[in-house]
């Protein structure tokens, strides 16, 4: 990208019952690519995780039962190929 330094930016918006996130690339203080967006809704009860990739890969949707340990769920998601 024009030999300029590109930075990845993770944007997180945390509320009382949800977390929203986006992964983007910026160059010279301008967003140049939007990689993925997602959210976890229903924190504190059965939560819904969803993520949308902008490069055409399939969307990810998962349900996390109440009381699920985040470490267990994270390792399961990391082991999958998207």
SEGULO-419606 format. One record per atom (N, C-alpha, C, O, CB): residue number from 1; residue in one letter; atom name; z, y negated, x. Coordinates in Angstrom, 3 decimals, always signed. Glycine has a CB too. Layout:
N
@k = NUM&r = A&a = CA&w = Z&v = Y&u = X
...
***
This chain:
82
@k = 1&r = X&a = N&w = +0.000&v = +1.186&u = +0.835
@k = 1&r = X&a = CA&w = +0.000&v = +0.000&u = +0.000
@k = 1&r = X&a = C&w = +0.000&v = -1.249&u = +0.879
@k = 1&r = X&a = O&w = +1.045&v = -1.881&u = +1.032
@k = 1&r = X&a = CB&w = +1.215&v = +0.001&u = -0.949
@k = 2&r = X&a = N&w = -1.106&v = -1.611&u = +1.442
@k = 2&r = X&a = CA&w = -1.307&v = -2.834&u = +2.210
@k = 2&r = X&a = C&w = -0.424&v = -2.928&u = +3.449
@k = 2&r = X&a = O&w = -0.262&v = -4.027&u = +3.980
@k = 2&r = X&a = CB&w = -1.058&v = -4.018&u = +1.336
@k = 3&r = X&a = N&w = +0.156&v = -1.832&u = +3.934
@k = 3&r = X&a = CA&w = +1.007&v = -1.865&u = +5.106
@k = 3&r = X&a = C&w = +2.346&v = -2.549&u = +4.887
@k = 3&r = X&a = O&w = +3.101&v = -2.716&u = +5.845
@k = 3&r = X&a = CB&w = +0.296&v = -2.535&u = +6.203
@k = 4&r = X&a = N&w = +2.664&v = -2.944&u = +3.682
@k = 4&r = X&a = CA&w = +3.941&v = -3.579&u = +3.386
@k = 4&r = X&a = C&w = +4.991&v = -2.507&u = +3.121
@k = 4&r = X&a = O&w = +4.673&v = -1.375&u = +2.757
@k = 4&r = X&a = CB&w = +3.816&v = -4.536&u = +2.175
@k = 5&r = X&a = N&w = +6.226&v = -2.887&u = +3.309
@k = 5&r = X&a = CA&w = +7.318&v = -1.952&u = +3.085
@k = 5&r = X&a = C&w = +7.562&v = -1.747&u = +1.593
@k = 5&r = X&a = O&w = +7.777&v = -2.702&u = +0.847
@k = 5&r = X&a = CB&w = +8.593&v = -2.450&u = +3.766
@k = 6&r = X&a = N&w = +7.523&v = -0.479&u = +1.173
@k = 6&r = X&a = CA&w = +7.774&v = -0.152&u = -0.223
@k = 6&r = X&a = C&w = +9.194&v = +0.397&u = -0.325
@k = 6&r = X&a = O&w = +9.620&v = +1.184&u = +0.520
@k = 6&r = X&a = CB&w = +6.722&v = +0.879&u = -0.771
@k = 7&r = X&a = N&w = +9.919&v = -0.014&u = -1.348
@k = 7&r = X&a = CA&w = +11.289&v = +0.442&u = -1.566
@k = 7&r = X&a = C&w = +11.385&v = +1.159&u = -2.901
@k = 7&r = X&a = O&w = +10.778&v = +0.753&u = -3.892
@k = 7&r = X&a = CB&w = +12.281&v = -0.740&u = -1.514
@k = 8&r = X&a = N&w = +12.160&v = +2.231&u = -2.903
@k = 8&r = X&a = CA&w = +12.461&v = +2.908&u = -4.162
@k = 8&r = X&a = C&w = +13.710&v = +2.275&u = -4.756
@k = 8&r = X&a = O&w = +14.675&v = +1.986&u = -4.049
@k = 8&r = X&a = CB&w = +12.655&v = +4.448&u = -3.952
@k = 9&r = X&a = N&w = +13.675&v = +2.068&u = -6.051
@k = 9&r = X&a = CA&w = +14.791&v = +1.439&u = -6.749
@k = 9&r = X&a = C&w = +15.224&v = +2.355&u = -7.879
@k = 9&r = X&a = O&w = +14.407&v = +2.765&u = -8.704
@k = 9&r = X&a = CB&w = +14.404&v = +0.027&u = -7.289
@k = 10&r = X&a = N&w = +16.511&v = +2.675&u = -7.914
@k = 10&r = X&a = CA&w = +17.094&v = +3.440&u = -9.008
@k = 10&r = X&a = C&w = +17.887&v = +2.463&u = -9.859
@k = 10&r = X&a = O&w = +18.843&v = +1.851&u = -9.381
@k = 10&r = X&a = CB&w = +17.998&v = +4.619&u = -8.483
@k = 11&r = X&a = N&w = +17.501&v = +2.317&u = -11.101
@k = 11&r = X&a = CA&w = +18.161&v = +1.398&u = -12.025
@k = 11&r = X&a = C&w = +19.008&v = +2.231&u = -12.969
@k = 11&r = X&a = O&w = +18.517&v = +3.186&u = -13.571
@k = 11&r = X&a = CB&w = +17.123&v = +0.519&u = -12.814
@k = 12&r = X&a = N&w = +20.283&v = +1.873&u = -13.100
@k = 12&r = X&a = CA&w = +21.199&v = +2.614&u = -13.964
@k = 12&r = X&a = C&w = +21.859&v = +1.638&u = -14.929
@k = 12&r = X&a = O&w = +22.355&v = +0.585&u = -14.528
@k = 12&r = X&a = CB&w = +22.270&v = +3.379&u = -13.128
@k = 13&r = X&a = N&w = +21.856&v = +2.006&u = -16.203
@k = 13&r = X&a = CA&w = +22.513&v = +1.222&u = -17.241
@k = 13&r = X&a = C&w = +23.494&v = +2.162&u = -17.940
@k = 13&r = X&a = O&w = +23.093&v = +3.045&u = -18.699
@k = 13&r = X&a = CB&w = +21.467&v = +0.593&u = -18.261
@k = 14&r = X&a = N&w = +24.782&v = +1.959&u = -17.674
@k = 14&r = X&a = CA&w = +25.804&v = +2.836&u = -18.239
@k = 14&r = X&a = C&w = +26.520&v = +2.143&u = -19.383
@k = 14&r = X&a = O&w = +27.009&v = +1.021&u = -19.245
@k = 14&r = X&a = CB&w = +26.810&v = +3.264&u = -17.162
@k = 15&r = X&a = N&w = +26.573&v = +2.826&u = -20.507
@k = 15&r = X&a = CA&w = +27.292&v = +2.327&u = -21.672
@k = 15&r = X&a = C&w = +28.450&v = +3.250&u = -21.997
@k = 15&r = X&a = O&w = +28.778&v = +4.140&u = -21.212
@k = 15&r = X&a = CB&w = +26.353&v = +2.196&u = -22.882
@k = 16&r = X&a = N&w = +29.063&v = +3.047&u = -23.133
@k = 16&r = X&a = CA&w = +30.230&v = +3.840&u = -23.496
@k = 16&r = X&a = C&w = +29.882&v = +5.276&u = -23.867
@k = 16&r = X&a = O&w = +30.716&v = +6.166&u = -23.697
@k = 16&r = X&a = CB&w = +30.948&v = +3.188&u = -24.639
@k = 17&r = X&a = N&w = +28.682&v = +5.525&u = -24.365
@k = 17&r = X&a = CA&w = +28.330&v = +6.891&u = -24.753
@k = 17&r = X&a = C&w = +26.967&v = +7.328&u = -24.232
@k = 17&r = X&a = O&w = +26.463&v = +8.382&u = -24.620
@k = 17&r = X&a = CB&w = +28.353&v = +7.015&u = -26.250
@k = 18&r = X&a = N&w = +26.362&v = +6.518&u = -23.347
@k = 18&r = X&a = CA&w = +25.065&v = +6.908&u = -22.796
@k = 18&r = X&a = C&w = +24.863&v = +6.304&u = -21.408
@k = 18&r = X&a = O&w = +25.505&v = +5.325&u = -21.029
@k = 18&r = X&a = CB&w = +23.929&v = +6.471&u = -23.736
@k = 19&r = X&a = N&w = +23.953&v = +6.920&u = -20.671
@k = 19&r = X&a = CA&w = +23.516&v = +6.416&u = -19.374
@k = 19&r = X&a = C&w = +21.995&v = +6.442&u = -19.392
@k = 19&r = X&a = O&w = +21.390&v = +7.471&u = -19.692
@k = 19&r = X&a = CB&w = +24.104&v = +7.271&u = -18.175
@k = 20&r = X&a = N&w = +21.384&v = +5.321&u = -19.073
@k = 20&r = X&a = CA&w = +19.923&v = +5.252&u = -18.988
@k = 20&r = X&a = C&w = +19.560&v = +4.970&u = -17.538
@k = 20&r = X&a = O&w = +20.298&v = +4.293&u = -16.823
@k = 20&r = X&a = CB&w = +19.333&v = +4.149&u = -19.949
@k = 21&r = X&a = N&w = +18.407&v = +5.500&u = -17.107
@k = 21&r = X&a = CA&w = +18.009&v = +5.300&u = -15.716
@k = 21&r = X&a = C&w = +16.499&v = +5.204&u = -15.596
@k = 21&r = X&a = O&w = +15.752&v = +5.658&u = -16.463
@k = 21&r = X&a = CB&w = +18.535&v = +6.434&u = -14.837
@k = 22&r = X&a = N&w = +16.073&v = +4.598&u = -14.497
@k = 22&r = X&a = CA&w = +14.649&v = +4.492&u = -14.183
@k = 22&r = X&a = C&w = +14.504&v = +4.535&u = -12.671
@k = 22&r = X&a = O&w = +15.347&v = +4.003&u = -11.948
@k = 22&r = X&a = CB&w = +14.019&v = +3.181&u = -14.779
@k = 23&r = X&a = N&w = +13.434&v = +5.167&u = -12.188
@k = 23&r = X&a = CA&w = +13.112&v = +5.205&u = -10.770
@k = 23&r = X&a = C&w = +11.779&v = +4.501&u = -10.590
@k = 23&r = X&a = O&w = +10.765&v = +4.899&u = -11.164
@k = 23&r = X&a = CB&w = +13.064&v = +6.675&u = -10.222
@k = 24&r = X&a = N&w = +11.799&v = +3.437&u = -9.776
@k = 24&r = X&a = CA&w = +10.601&v = +2.623&u = -9.585
@k = 24&r = X&a = C&w = +10.408&v = +2.315&u = -8.110
@k = 24&r = X&a = O&w = +11.326&v = +2.469&u = -7.305
@k = 24&r = X&a = CB&w = +10.691&v = +1.319&u = -10.397
@k = 25&r = X&a = N&w = +9.215&v = +1.883&u = -7.770
@k = 25&r = X&a = CA&w = +8.918&v = +1.435&u = -6.411
@k = 25&r = X&a = C&w = +8.595&v = -0.050&u = -6.466
@k = 25&r = X&a = O&w = +7.921&v = -0.526&u = -7.380
@k = 25&r = X&a = CB&w = +7.735&v = +2.249&u = -5.782
@k = 26&r = X&a = N&w = +9.092&v = -0.770&u = -5.465
@k = 26&r = X&a = CA&w = +8.838&v = -2.212&u = -5.389
@k = 26&r = X&a = C&w = +8.281&v = -2.556&u = -4.013
@k = 26&r = X&a = O&w = +8.596&v = -1.919&u = -3.008
@k = 26&r = X&a = CB&w = +10.135&v = -3.023&u = -5.672
@k = 27&r = X&a = N&w = +7.451&v = -3.575&u = -4.006
@k = 27&r = X&a = CA&w = +6.851&v = -4.071&u = -2.772
@k = 27&r = X&a = C&w = +6.789&v = -5.580&u = -2.890
@k = 27&r = X&a = O&w = +6.275&v = -6.107&u = -3.876
@k = 27&r = X&a = CB&w = +5.424&v = -3.451&u = -2.518
@k = 28&r = X&a = N&w = +7.305&v = -6.273&u = -1.902
@k = 28&r = X&a = CA&w = +7.318&v = -7.743&u = -1.910
@k = 28&r = X&a = C&w = +7.919&v = -8.284&u = -3.209
@k = 28&r = X&a = O&w = +7.371&v = -9.193&u = -3.831
@k = 28&r = X&a = CB&w = +5.890&v = -8.293&u = -1.725
@k = 29&r = X&a = N&w = +9.071&v = -7.698&u = -3.609
@k = 29&r = X&a = CA&w = +9.808&v = -8.139&u = -4.801
@k = 29&r = X&a = C&w = +9.034&v = -7.993&u = -6.108
@k = 29&r = X&a = O&w = +9.287&v = -8.721&u = -7.068
@k = 29&r = X&a = CB&w = +10.209&v = -9.567&u = -4.636
@k = 30&r = X&a = N&w = +8.101&v = -7.062&u = -6.143
@k = 30&r = X&a = CA&w = +7.326&v = -6.811&u = -7.359
@k = 30&r = X&a = C&w = +7.285&v = -5.306&u = -7.611
@k = 30&r = X&a = O&w = +7.049&v = -4.528&u = -6.686
@k = 30&r = X&a = CB&w = +5.877&v = -7.397&u = -7.240
@k = 31&r = X&a = N&w = +7.514&v = -4.891&u = -8.860
@k = 31&r = X&a = CA&w = +7.437&v = -3.473&u = -9.213
@k = 31&r = X&a = C&w = +5.973&v = -3.046&u = -9.133
@k = 31&r = X&a = O&w = +5.104&v = -3.639&u = -9.772
@k = 31&r = X&a = CB&w = +8.031&v = -3.204&u = -10.648
@k = 32&r = X&a = N&w = +5.714&v = -2.003&u = -8.334
@k = 32&r = X&a = CA&w = +4.340&v = -1.533&u = -8.178
@k = 32&r = X&a = C&w = +4.103&v = -0.155&u = -8.787
@k = 32&r = X&a = O&w = +2.958&v = +0.227&u = -9.028
@k = 32&r = X&a = CB&w = +3.980&v = -1.502&u = -6.722
@k = 33&r = X&a = N&w = +5.184&v = +0.597&u = -9.039
@k = 33&r = X&a = CA&w = +5.020&v = +1.920&u = -9.641
@k = 33&r = X&a = C&w = +6.287&v = +2.293&u = -10.398
@k = 33&r = X&a = O&w = +7.401&v = +2.051&u = -9.933
@k = 33&r = X&a = CB&w = +4.694&v = +2.987&u = -8.562
@k = 34&r = X&a = N&w = +6.102&v = +2.874&u = -11.547
@k = 34&r = X&a = CA&w = +7.183&v = +3.382&u = -12.378
@k = 34&r = X&a = C&w = +7.091&v = +4.903&u = -12.311
@k = 34&r = X&a = O&w = +6.145&v = +5.479&u = -12.848
@k = 34&r = X&a = CB&w = +7.089&v = +2.845&u = -13.873
@k = 35&r = X&a = N&w = +8.054&v = +5.572&u = -11.662
@k = 35&r = X&a = CA&w = +7.994&v = +7.021&u = -11.466
@k = 35&r = X&a = C&w = +8.555&v = +7.822&u = -12.634
@k = 35&r = X&a = O&w = +7.925&v = +8.768&u = -13.106
@k = 35&r = X&a = CB&w = +8.734&v = +7.387&u = -10.222
@k = 36&r = X&a = N&w = +9.744&v = +7.437&u = -13.097
@k = 36&r = X&a = CA&w = +10.399&v = +8.221&u = -14.149
@k = 36&r = X&a = C&w = +11.436&v = +7.365&u = -14.860
@k = 36&r = X&a = O&w = +11.967&v = +6.404&u = -14.305
@k = 36&r = X&a = CB&w = +11.059&v = +9.492&u = -13.563
@k = 37&r = X&a = N&w = +11.707&v = +7.743&u = -16.102
@k = 37&r = X&a = CA&w = +12.750&v = +7.098&u = -16.908
@k = 37&r = X&a = C&w = +13.467&v = +8.194&u = -17.681
@k = 37&r = X&a = O&w = +12.887&v = +9.228&u = -18.014
@k = 37&r = X&a = CB&w = +12.150&v = +6.007&u = -17.884
@k = 38&r = X&a = N&w = +14.734&v = +7.947&u = -17.957
@k = 38&r = X&a = CA&w = +15.462&v = +8.944&u = -18.715
@k = 38&r = X&a = C&w = +16.788&v = +8.430&u = -19.213
@k = 38&r = X&a = O&w = +17.159&v = +7.274&u = -19.009
@k = 38&r = X&a = CB&w = +15.674&v = +10.163&u = -17.889
@k = 39&r = X&a = N&w = +17.498&v = +9.339&u = -19.880
@k = 39&r = X&a = CA&w = +18.799&v = +8.964&u = -20.411
@k = 39&r = X&a = C&w = +19.618&v = +10.208&u = -20.714
@k = 39&r = X&a = O&w = +19.096&v = +11.308&u = -20.893
@k = 39&r = X&a = CB&w = +18.644&v = +8.103&u = -21.672
@k = 40&r = X&a = N&w = +20.921&v = +9.985&u = -20.762
@k = 40&r = X&a = CA&w = +21.864&v = +10.979&u = -21.266
@k = 40&r = X&a = C&w = +22.583&v = +10.290&u = -22.412
@k = 40&r = X&a = O&w = +23.255&v = +9.277&u = -22.218
@k = 40&r = X&a = CB&w = +22.877&v = +11.499&u = -20.138
@k = 41&r = X&a = N&w = +22.437&v = +10.843&u = -23.598
@k = 41&r = X&a = CA&w = +23.070&v = +10.279&u = -24.793
@k = 41&r = X&a = C&w = +24.139&v = +11.241&u = -25.291
@k = 41&r = X&a = O&w = +24.004&v = +12.457&u = -25.154
@k = 41&r = X&a = CB&w = +22.016&v = +9.999&u = -25.908
@k = 42&r = X&a = N&w = +25.197&v = +10.695&u = -25.866
@k = 42&r = X&a = CA&w = +26.235&v = +11.521&u = -26.465
@k = 42&r = X&a = C&w = +27.321&v = +11.922&u = -25.487
@k = 42&r = X&a = O&w = +27.903&v = +12.997&u = -25.627
@k = 42&r = X&a = CB&w = +25.627&v = +12.745&u = -27.054
@k = 43&r = X&a = N&w = +27.611&v = +11.085&u = -24.500
@k = 43&r = X&a = CA&w = +28.688&v = +11.410&u = -23.558
@k = 43&r = X&a = C&w = +30.003&v = +11.577&u = -24.314
@k = 43&r = X&a = O&w = +30.305&v = +10.809&u = -25.228
@k = 43&r = X&a = CB&w = +28.824&v = +10.308&u = -22.472
@k = 44&r = X&a = N&w = +30.770&v = +12.572&u = -23.933
@k = 44&r = X&a = CA&w = +32.025&v = +12.846&u = -24.611
@k = 44&r = X&a = C&w = +31.904&v = +13.888&u = -25.707
@k = 44&r = X&a = O&w = +32.909&v = +14.335&u = -26.259
@k = 44&r = X&a = CB&w = +32.567&v = +11.590&u = -25.185
@k = 45&r = X&a = N&w = +30.688&v = +14.270&u = -26.020
@k = 45&r = X&a = CA&w = +30.443&v = +15.339&u = -26.995
@k = 45&r = X&a = C&w = +29.198&v = +16.088&u = -26.499
@k = 45&r = X&a = O&w = +28.846&v = +15.958&u = -25.327
@k = 45&r = X&a = CB&w = +30.243&v = +14.763&u = -28.486
@k = 46&r = X&a = N&w = +28.539&v = +16.846&u = -27.330
@k = 46&r = X&a = CA&w = +27.316&v = +17.515&u = -26.886
@k = 46&r = X&a = C&w = +26.291&v = +16.448&u = -26.508
@k = 46&r = X&a = O&w = +25.852&v = +15.669&u = -27.353
@k = 46&r = X&a = CB&w = +26.751&v = +18.467&u = -27.998
@k = 47&r = X&a = N&w = +25.922&v = +16.423&u = -25.251
@k = 47&r = X&a = CA&w = +25.050&v = +15.368&u = -24.739
@k = 47&r = X&a = C&w = +23.606&v = +15.844&u = -24.649
@k = 47&r = X&a = O&w = +23.339&v = +17.029&u = -24.447
@k = 47&r = X&a = CB&w = +25.534&v = +14.898&u = -23.366
@k = 48&r = X&a = N&w = +22.693&v = +14.916&u = -24.801
@k = 48&r = X&a = CA&w = +21.258&v = +15.193&u = -24.672
@k = 48&r = X&a = C&w = +20.727&v = +14.478&u = -23.438
@k = 48&r = X&a = O&w = +20.855&v = +13.261&u = -23.310
@k = 48&r = X&a = CB&w = +20.476&v = +14.745&u = -25.949
@k = 49&r = X&a = N&w = +20.125&v = +15.254&u = -22.524
@k = 49&r = X&a = CA&w = +19.506&v = +14.708&u = -21.328
@k = 49&r = X&a = C&w = +18.003&v = +14.707&u = -21.536
@k = 49&r = X&a = O&w = +17.437&v = +15.720&u = -21.948
@k = 49&r = X&a = CB&w = +19.900&v = +15.521&u = -20.057
@k = 50&r = X&a = N&w = +17.350&v = +13.595&u = -21.260
@k = 50&r = X&a = CA&w = +15.890&v = +13.559&u = -21.347
@k = 50&r = X&a = C&w = +15.345&v = +12.713&u = -20.208
@k = 50&r = X&a = O&w = +15.952&v = +11.723&u = -19.801
@k = 50&r = X&a = CB&w = +15.423&v = +12.999&u = -22.720
@k = 51&r = X&a = N&w = +14.177&v = +13.127&u = -19.699
@k = 51&r = X&a = CA&w = +13.528&v = +12.395&u = -18.619
@k = 51&r = X&a = C&w = +12.020&v = +12.477&u = -18.810
@k = 51&r = X&a = O&w = +11.479&v = +13.536&u = -19.132
@k = 51&r = X&a = CB&w = +13.946&v = +12.956&u = -17.226
@k = 52&r = X&a = N&w = +11.352&v = +11.352&u = -18.610
@k = 52&r = X&a = CA&w = +9.900&v = +11.277&u = -18.751
@k = 52&r = X&a = C&w = +9.313&v = +10.837&u = -17.416
@k = 52&r = X&a = O&w = +9.694&v = +9.801&u = -16.872
@k = 52&r = X&a = CB&w = +9.486&v = +10.294&u = -19.899
@k = 53&r = X&a = N&w = +8.384&v = +11.632&u = -16.893
@k = 53&r = X&a = CA&w = +7.671&v = +11.289&u = -15.667
@k = 53&r = X&a = C&w = +6.413&v = +10.512&u = -16.034
@k = 53&r = X&a = O&w = +5.817&v = +10.755&u = -17.083
@k = 53&r = X&a = CB&w = +7.318&v = +12.565&u = -14.844
@k = 54&r = X&a = N&w = +6.016&v = +9.601&u = -15.194
@k = 54&r = X&a = CA&w = +4.825&v = +8.809&u = -15.490
@k = 54&r = X&a = C&w = +3.559&v = +9.394&u = -14.870
@k = 54&r = X&a = O&w = +2.469&v = +8.861&u = -15.075
@k = 54&r = X&a = CB&w = +5.019&v = +7.396&u = -15.003
@k = 55&r = X&a = N&w = +3.694&v = +10.493&u = -14.108
@k = 55&r = X&a = CA&w = +2.518&v = +11.070&u = -13.447
@k = 55&r = X&a = C&w = +1.919&v = +12.244&u = -14.204
@k = 55&r = X&a = O&w = +1.068&v = +12.957&u = -13.672
@k = 55&r = X&a = CB&w = +2.880&v = +11.514&u = -12.059
@k = 56&r = X&a = N&w = +2.358&v = +12.449&u = -15.444
@k = 56&r = X&a = CA&w = +1.762&v = +13.505&u = -16.248
@k = 56&r = X&a = C&w = +2.538&v = +14.806&u = -16.277
@k = 56&r = X&a = O&w = +2.218&v = +15.689&u = -17.073
@k = 56&r = X&a = CB&w = +0.412&v = +13.775&u = -15.760
@k = 57&r = X&a = N&w = +3.565&v = +14.954&u = -15.421
@k = 57&r = X&a = CA&w = +4.381&v = +16.167&u = -15.501
@k = 57&r = X&a = C&w = +5.075&v = +16.207&u = -16.856
@k = 57&r = X&a = O&w = +5.282&v = +15.178&u = -17.501
@k = 57&r = X&a = CB&w = +5.426&v = +16.223&u = -14.343
@k = 58&r = X&a = N&w = +5.425&v = +17.408&u = -17.266
@k = 58&r = X&a = CA&w = +6.009&v = +17.542&u = -18.601
@k = 58&r = X&a = C&w = +7.376&v = +16.868&u = -18.679
@k = 58&r = X&a = O&w = +8.106&v = +16.795&u = -17.690
@k = 58&r = X&a = CB&w = +6.134&v = +19.021&u = -18.981
@k = 59&r = X&a = N&w = +7.701&v = +16.386&u = -19.849
@k = 59&r = X&a = CA&w = +9.001&v = +15.772&u = -20.091
@k = 59&r = X&a = C&w = +10.091&v = +16.828&u = -19.976
@k = 59&r = X&a = O&w = +9.853&v = +18.011&u = -20.219
@k = 59&r = X&a = CB&w = +9.043&v = +15.092&u = -21.480
@k = 60&r = X&a = N&w = +11.278&v = +16.392&u = -19.607
@k = 60&r = X&a = CA&w = +12.435&v = +17.275&u = -19.506
@k = 60&r = X&a = C&w = +13.404&v = +16.911&u = -20.615
@k = 60&r = X&a = O&w = +13.731&v = +15.739&u = -20.802
@k = 60&r = X&a = CB&w = +13.119&v = +17.169&u = -18.105
@k = 61&r = X&a = N&w = +13.861&v = +17.913&u = -21.348
@k = 61&r = X&a = CA&w = +14.869&v = +17.706&u = -22.392
@k = 61&r = X&a = C&w = +15.862&v = +18.851&u = -22.297
@k = 61&r = X&a = O&w = +15.478&v = +20.020&u = -22.308
@k = 61&r = X&a = CB&w = +14.220&v = +17.629&u = -23.829
@k = 62&r = X&a = N&w = +17.125&v = +18.515&u = -22.206
@k = 62&r = X&a = CA&w = +18.184&v = +19.511&u = -22.094
@k = 62&r = X&a = C&w = +19.367&v = +19.083&u = -22.953
@k = 62&r = X&a = O&w = +19.631&v = +17.893&u = -23.122
@k = 62&r = X&a = CB&w = +18.617&v = +19.702&u = -20.614
@k = 63&r = X&a = N&w = +20.070&v = +20.068&u = -23.489
@k = 63&r = X&a = CA&w = +21.323&v = +19.821&u = -24.200
@k = 63&r = X&a = C&w = +22.455&v = +20.291&u = -23.303
@k = 63&r = X&a = O&w = +22.408&v = +21.387&u = -22.744
@k = 63&r = X&a = CB&w = +21.356&v = +20.551&u = -25.594
@k = 64&r = X&a = N&w = +23.464&v = +19.456&u = -23.174
@k = 64&r = X&a = CA&w = +24.635&v = +19.787&u = -22.373
@k = 64&r = X&a = C&w = +25.820&v = +19.918&u = -23.320
@k = 64&r = X&a = O&w = +26.315&v = +18.907&u = -23.819
@k = 64&r = X&a = CB&w = +24.904&v = +18.704&u = -21.267
@k = 65&r = X&a = N&w = +26.288&v = +21.143&u = -23.582
@k = 65&r = X&a = CA&w = +27.413&v = +21.324&u = -24.494
@k = 65&r = X&a = C&w = +28.644&v = +20.546&u = -24.023
@k = 65&r = X&a = O&w = +28.837&v = +20.351&u = -22.824
@k = 65&r = X&a = CB&w = +27.750&v = +22.810&u = -24.627
@k = 66&r = X&a = N&w = +29.459&v = +20.113&u = -24.955
@k = 66&r = X&a = CA&w = +30.681&v = +19.395&u = -24.617
@k = 66&r = X&a = C&w = +31.504&v = +20.222&u = -23.645
@k = 66&r = X&a = O&w = +31.635&v = +21.434&u = -23.814
@k = 66&r = X&a = CB&w = +31.501&v = +19.071&u = -25.885
@k = 67&r = X&a = N&w = +32.053&v = +19.581&u = -22.637
@k = 67&r = X&a = CA&w = +32.866&v = +20.272&u = -21.643
@k = 67&r = X&a = C&w = +32.069&v = +20.878&u = -20.506
@k = 67&r = X&a = O&w = +32.663&v = +21.494&u = -19.622
@k = 67&r = X&a = CB&w = +33.652&v = +21.336&u = -22.300
@k = 68&r = X&a = N&w = +30.736&v = +20.730&u = -20.487
@k = 68&r = X&a = CA&w = +29.917&v = +21.251&u = -19.401
@k = 68&r = X&a = C&w = +30.232&v = +20.480&u = -18.125
@k = 68&r = X&a = O&w = +30.312&v = +19.251&u = -18.133
@k = 68&r = X&a = CB&w = +28.406&v = +21.156&u = -19.747
@k = 69&r = X&a = N&w = +30.406&v = +21.204&u = -17.046
@k = 69&r = X&a = CA&w = +30.632&v = +20.548&u = -15.761
@k = 69&r = X&a = C&w = +29.310&v = +20.032&u = -15.233
@k = 69&r = X&a = O&w = +28.326&v = +20.771&u = -15.188
@k = 69&r = X&a = CB&w = +31.291&v = +21.515&u = -14.744
@k = 70&r = X&a = N&w = +29.277&v = +18.793&u = -14.840
@k = 70&r = X&a = CA&w = +28.021&v = +18.179&u = -14.389
@k = 70&r = X&a = C&w = +27.458&v = +18.869&u = -13.159
@k = 70&r = X&a = O&w = +26.239&v = +18.928&u = -13.001
@k = 70&r = X&a = CB&w = +28.234&v = +16.704&u = -14.092
@k = 71&r = X&a = N&w = +28.316&v = +19.400&u = -12.270
@k = 71&r = X&a = CA&w = +27.822&v = +20.073&u = -11.065
@k = 71&r = X&a = C&w = +26.996&v = +21.304&u = -11.424
@k = 71&r = X&a = O&w = +25.959&v = +21.558&u = -10.811
@k = 71&r = X&a = CB&w = +28.993&v = +20.473&u = -10.155
@k = 72&r = X&a = N&w = +27.451&v = +22.066&u = -12.412
@k = 72&r = X&a = CA&w = +26.727&v = +23.256&u = -12.835
@k = 72&r = X&a = C&w = +25.368&v = +22.880&u = -13.418
@k = 72&r = X&a = O&w = +24.360&v = +23.510&u = -13.098
@k = 72&r = X&a = CB&w = +27.547&v = +24.048&u = -13.860
@k = 73&r = X&a = N&w = +25.335&v = +21.871&u = -14.259
@k = 73&r = X&a = CA&w = +24.093&v = +21.474&u = -14.910
@k = 73&r = X&a = C&w = +23.127&v = +20.863&u = -13.895
@k = 73&r = X&a = O&w = +21.926&v = +21.126&u = -13.955
@k = 73&r = X&a = CB&w = +24.376&v = +20.478&u = -16.048
@k = 74&r = X&a = N&w = +23.624&v = +20.065&u = -12.981
@k = 74&r = X&a = CA&w = +22.778&v = +19.437&u = -11.966
@k = 74&r = X&a = C&w = +22.117&v = +20.490&u = -11.096
@k = 74&r = X&a = O&w = +20.917&v = +20.399&u = -10.834
@k = 74&r = X&a = CB&w = +23.596&v = +18.472&u = -11.099
@k = 75&r = X&a = N&w = +22.868&v = +21.493&u = -10.637
@k = 75&r = X&a = CA&w = +22.274&v = +22.519&u = -9.780
@k = 75&r = X&a = C&w = +21.226&v = +23.321&u = -10.533
@k = 75&r = X&a = O&w = +20.225&v = +23.729&u = -9.945
@k = 75&r = X&a = CB&w = +23.356&v = +23.453&u = -9.234
@k = 76&r = X&a = N&w = +21.434&v = +23.555&u = -11.815
@k = 76&r = X&a = CA&w = +20.435&v = +24.263&u = -12.608
@k = 76&r = X&a = C&w = +19.155&v = +23.449&u = -12.717
@k = 76&r = X&a = O&w = +18.064&v = +23.994&u = -12.550
@k = 76&r = X&a = CB&w = +20.982&v = +24.577&u = -14.001
@k = 77&r = X&a = N&w = +19.269&v = +22.152&u = -12.996
@k = 77&r = X&a = CA&w = +18.078&v = +21.301&u = -13.093
@k = 77&r = X&a = C&w = +17.348&v = +21.209&u = -11.757
@k = 77&r = X&a = O&w = +16.117&v = +21.214&u = -11.726
@k = 77&r = X&a = CB&w = +18.463&v = +19.899&u = -13.574
@k = 78&r = X&a = N&w = +18.099&v = +21.124&u = -10.641
@k = 78&r = X&a = CA&w = +17.477&v = +21.009&u = -9.329
@k = 78&r = X&a = C&w = +16.705&v = +22.258&u = -8.944
@k = 78&r = X&a = O&w = +15.744&v = +22.178&u = -8.179
@k = 78&r = X&a = CB&w = +18.522&v = +20.718&u = -8.287
@k = 79&r = X&a = N&w = +17.110&v = +23.408&u = -9.460
@k = 79&r = X&a = CA&w = +16.450&v = +24.656&u = -9.091
@k = 79&r = X&a = C&w = +15.131&v = +24.866&u = -9.816
@k = 79&r = X&a = O&w = +14.358&v = +25.745&u = -9.436
@k = 79&r = X&a = CB&w = +17.361&v = +25.816&u = -9.368
@k = 80&r = X&a = N&w = +14.854&v = +24.082&u = -10.848
@k = 80&r = X&a = CA&w = +13.628&v = +24.228&u = -11.624
@k = 80&r = X&a = C&w = +12.483&v = +23.450&u = -11.012
@k = 80&r = X&a = O&w = +12.691&v = +22.461&u = -10.309
@k = 80&r = X&a = CB&w = +13.851&v = +23.777&u = -13.048
@k = 81&r = X&a = N&w = +11.279&v = +23.901&u = -11.284
@k = 81&r = X&a = CA&w = +10.075&v = +23.203&u = -10.838
@k = 81&r = X&a = C&w = +9.506&v = +22.401&u = -11.994
@k = 81&r = X&a = O&w = +9.171&v = +22.971&u = -13.032
@k = 81&r = X&a = CB&w = +9.020&v = +24.200&u = -10.292
@k = 82&r = X&a = N&w = +9.392&v = +21.109&u = -11.838
@k = 82&r = X&a = CA&w = +8.850&v = +20.244&u = -12.900
@k = 82&r = X&a = C&w = +7.514&v = +19.709&u = -12.491
@k = 82&r = X&a = O&w = +6.890&v = +18.962&u = -13.245
@k = 82&r = X&a = CB&w = +9.801&v = +19.086&u = -13.222
***
